[in-house]
């Protein structure tokens, strides 16, 4: 068994987090990404899932619609290589990935599954932290909207003042007219 260092595990979790997508309100990983992680062919992964259909209810696994898939291909450069594929990908939720560990029994599958589960937990923690942060930002926006309203009102007032003729400020000195030329004396 290969010993994973903390740095290597962190790199795996970072890599895995880039594979996780949000679809149907769920965090999911697509079948070909899982096949890559498990170092197996995608057709073998799908075959294994088909042989164990009862283990993958709709909340564990779903197939993307053609519209969803085209949207992903359009918006994500990493999917361009699959744009001509006639087969729609499967999306595995966190529970679906966990269930894969029970049907894929290699050492690599166990190692990868642990890293994936840790990544899902890490993402869940980050999302909870972000919810708290989002709430604070919303409170600040509500509080400072009134202040910004005053700023905009002040700007409007300054714009109105520019329309009025300017009155010079300060002392005004009239300079005497000096005639240049010869003095008649």
Beta strands, then each sheet from edge to edge (+ up, - down):
strand 1: 21-23
strand 2: 26-30
strand 3: 61-63
strand 4: 90-93
sheet 1: 1+ 2- 4+ 3-
end
